[in-house]
């Protein structure tokens, strides 16, 4: 295989697995391998009325607020990538 094909294969793998390669970069710097796919605590502010409504509606559906927010964020990011 020519070096150009190796480079293109590497680029394709990086595009398909960005989290894995970011973890490898972090390992290079810290010599500690981070856990992949772990949940991260995020601290941000939302309107109080909106939070109460979200809590109520999520509970009706047997969901946690974080599950709802995570799916909404995932959908938004996916939409941005398609623009």
N, C-alpha and C positions, 0 to 999 in steps of 0.2 A: 504494500500500500504506500502511495506517495505521501510525503509530509503534508501536502495540502489536504489530502483526505483525512489524515489524522487530526489536523487542526479543525476541519469542519465537523468531524465526529465529536471532538471535545467541546466545541461551541454548542452543538446540538444537545449534548448531555448536560451542559451547564444551564442552558435555557430550560430544559425539562426538569432539572433538579436544583433550583437556585438555593433552597434552604440547606441542602446537603453541602454545597460548595461554600456557602457562607459559614457553616459549621466548621469546615476544614480550615478556612481562613482564620477563624477564631482559635482553633486548635494550634495553628502555627504561631499565633501571638501569645497564647496563654498556656499552652501545653496541657490544656484541659478540654476534653470533648464535651460540648454542650449536649443536653438531651434534645433530641429532635422531636418536633410535634408537641411540645409541652405547652400548656396553657400559660398565659402571661396575665398578671393583674394589671389593669389599666385604670387610671384615675382621671375622670373627666366630669364635667358639670353638665347637667341637663335640667330643663324646666321641671319644677316640682310637680305641677299638675300632670305633665306628660309622664313622669315616672310613676305616679299613682295609677294613671290609666294603663300604662304598660304592665305594671304589676298585676292589676286586676284582670286584664285581658289574657295575659300569659297564664295566670292561675286557672282561669276558666278552661284553658286548653291543656292544662297539665304540663306546662312548660316553665322553665326557669327564664327569668328576664335575660340572663346572659346568653342563653341559647337563641333567643329571639334577636338580640342585638348582634350576635355573631353571624347569624344567617343574613341579616340585613346588610351588614358590612361586607360580607362575602359577595352578596349579589351586587352591591354597588361597585366594588373593586372589579368584579368580572365585567360589569358594564363599561367601566372606564377603559379596561383593556381592549374592549371591542370597538371603542370609538376610533 
